[in-house]
Amino acid sequence: MKRRDFLRAASVPAATATASAAAGVGAAQETGNSTSSGTGTATGTGTGTGTGTGTGNETATGGGGSGGGPTKTVTVGPGGSVVFSPGTDSPLEIAPGTTVEFVWDSDNHNIVVDSQPDGANWQGHETIENEGFTYTHTFETLGEYSYFCQPHKRAGMVGTIVVTENPGGGEGGEKELHELGVPIQAHWVGSATILGIIVSAIFTFYILKYGESPNTGTGRNG
């Protein structure tokens, strides 16, 4: 074989091997690019999930502001009067954890804290507001809270809230009979009323029929 023919024959396998190697490198590069795209997608999804979690926390914080216990309402200046109802005429008695909603029913009123138990942090609402405004506060610390309306304090617009483990009906004042341990049923009251009417009727009939004295009867017969 001539030298020229030998070199030509040897160059063909070498070129083929080179092309195969290049193709392998290209495929490897494409595979790497594909892996990189996958990483980018995963990162994007993770970021989206993080944003959703942040929104949920914000909603939970907003919902927690209203408290999870019972709610009582105090009307501020009902019908244009200068009282808190309840609060002025009788204290509002509530259990710890109760949220009190103050509802303005007339204009030019505020809530200034006069005294409160140690450890309590009630700030009141000292900005003067008008009808339709509402303000809420959750009372946790046991004890007595005194407050007043600054523009109408001299007119007697003061209030009291008592936080106790055993609130007496929620609005203070005199105790009802059932609150003293005596159970009252509606049908008992009705039955007692009917019985009283019957007894009264029988007694009246007896007096009218048999109530004459012997002397009176003898006098008529004579």
TAKADA-V739636 format. One record per backbone hydrogen bond with DSSP energy under -1.0 kcal/mol. CO is the residue of the C=O (numbers start at 1). NH is the residue of the N-H. Records with the same first field share a line. If there is no record, write none. Layout:
# TAKADA-V739636
CO: NH / NH
This chain:
# TAKADA-V739636
2: 6
3: 7
4: 8
5: 9
6: 10
7: 11
10: 14
11: 15
12: 16
13: 17
14: 18
15: 19
16: 20
17: 21
18: 22
19: 23
20: 24
21: 25
22: 26
23: 27
24: 28
25: 29
26: 30
27: 31
28: 32
29: 33
30: 34
31: 35
32: 36
33: 37
34: 38
35: 39
36: 40
37: 41
38: 42
39: 43
40: 44
41: 45
42: 46
43: 47
44: 48
45: 49
46: 50
47: 51
48: 52
49: 53
50: 54
51: 55
52: 56
53: 57
54: 58
55: 59
56: 60
57: 61
58: 62
59: 63
60: 64
63: 66
64: 67
70: 99
72: 101
74: 103
75: 85
76: 105
77: 80
78: 81
83: 77
84: 88
85: 75
90: 87
92: 162
94: 164
95: 98
98: 139
99: 72
100: 137
101: 74
102: 135
103: 76
104: 132
109: 129
111: 125
112: 148
115: 146
117: 120
125: 111
129: 109
130: 133
133: 104
135: 102
137: 100
139: 97
143: 163
145: 161
146: 114 / 115
147: 159
148: 112
152: 157
153: 156
156: 158
157: 149
159: 147
160: 92
161: 145
162: 94
163: 143
167: 169
177: 180 / 182
185: 189
186: 190
187: 191
188: 192
189: 193
190: 194
191: 195
192: 196
193: 197
194: 198
195: 199
196: 200
197: 201
198: 202
199: 203
200: 204
201: 205
202: 206
203: 207
204: 208
205: 209
206: 210
207: 211
213: 217
214: 218
215: 219
216: 220
217: 221
218: 222
